[in-house]
Amino acid sequence: MTGRHLCVHHRDYYDHEVHDGDIYPHGERSEDLDCEPDDFDRADGLGAVDLAVAILKDLAVTEPSGGPDFPGPHCWWGGTVTLDYYTGEMRETSAHPRGFSDAECRDIWARLTGA
């Protein structure tokens, strides 16, 4: 995918697949989520940073890979592990911005951390 987007990684595992702090997942998948604004987004005053922040919040991946200062344009985002109470499966999700400028990455970081 070209343009500004988030590369989102999901890793699925059960408690018994965690050994000595290492996770041996039974399922992993990645997806690219487009952050390029379309005509409707632009009409609403939304840009790529606005879309990225909304997606990260929806995915509940709002913890930066570094801090307390901006770690640079290679900052990625993680979140809490979610649990499927029916199956006992855990999911760990992370998101990696691609195609964003340093200033845009800094803006995403500032909006999500409140810095």
Solvent accessible surface area in square Angstrom, and as a share of the most:
residue,aa,sasa,rsa
1,M,124,0.55
2,T,127,0.74
3,G,39,0.37
4,R,62,0.23
5,H,16,0.07
6,L,0,0.00
7,C,22,0.13
8,V,0,0.00
9,H,68,0.31
10,H,12,0.05
11,R,71,0.26
12,D,16,0.08
13,Y,10,0.04
14,Y,68,0.26
15,D,106,0.55
16,H,133,0.59
17,E,26,0.12
18,V,57,0.33
19,H,100,0.45
20,D,149,0.77
21,G,69,0.66
22,D,78,0.40
23,I,40,0.20
24,Y,123,0.47
25,P,40,0.25
26,H,90,0.40
27,G,24,0.23
28,E,123,0.55
29,R,119,0.44
30,S,67,0.43
31,E,59,0.27
32,D,62,0.32
33,L,47,0.23
34,D,78,0.41
35,C,0,0.00
36,E,66,0.30
37,P,18,0.11
38,D,72,0.37
39,D,102,0.53
40,F,162,0.68
41,D,30,0.15
42,R,132,0.48
43,A,88,0.68
44,D,108,0.56
45,G,64,0.62
46,L,68,0.34
47,G,27,0.26
48,A,5,0.04
49,V,15,0.09
50,D,39,0.20
51,L,33,0.16
52,A,0,0.00
53,V,12,0.07
54,A,50,0.39
55,I,37,0.19
56,L,0,0.00
57,K,118,0.50
58,D,125,0.65
59,L,54,0.27
60,A,58,0.45
61,V,2,0.01
62,T,44,0.26
63,E,108,0.49
64,P,39,0.24
65,S,51,0.33
66,G,25,0.24
67,G,50,0.48
68,P,126,0.79
69,D,109,0.57
70,F,30,0.13
71,P,62,0.39
72,G,14,0.13
73,P,62,0.39
74,H,166,0.74
75,C,7,0.04
76,W,108,0.38
77,W,3,0.01
78,G,12,0.11
79,G,27,0.26
80,T,106,0.62
81,V,61,0.35
82,T,76,0.44
83,L,77,0.38
84,D,63,0.33
85,Y,191,0.73
86,Y,208,0.79
87,T,71,0.41
88,G,32,0.31
89,E,42,0.19
90,M,42,0.19
91,R,82,0.30
92,E,49,0.22
93,T,18,0.10
94,S,21,0.14
95,A,0,0.00
96,H,34,0.15
97,P,15,0.09
98,R,111,0.41
99,G,62,0.59
100,F,21,0.09
101,S,55,0.36
102,D,66,0.34
103,A,72,0.56
104,E,36,0.16
105,C,9,0.05
106,R,121,0.44
107,D,51,0.26
108,I,1,0.00
109,W,19,0.07
110,A,32,0.24
111,R,112,0.41
112,L,26,0.13
113,T,55,0.32
114,G,71,0.68
115,A,84,0.65
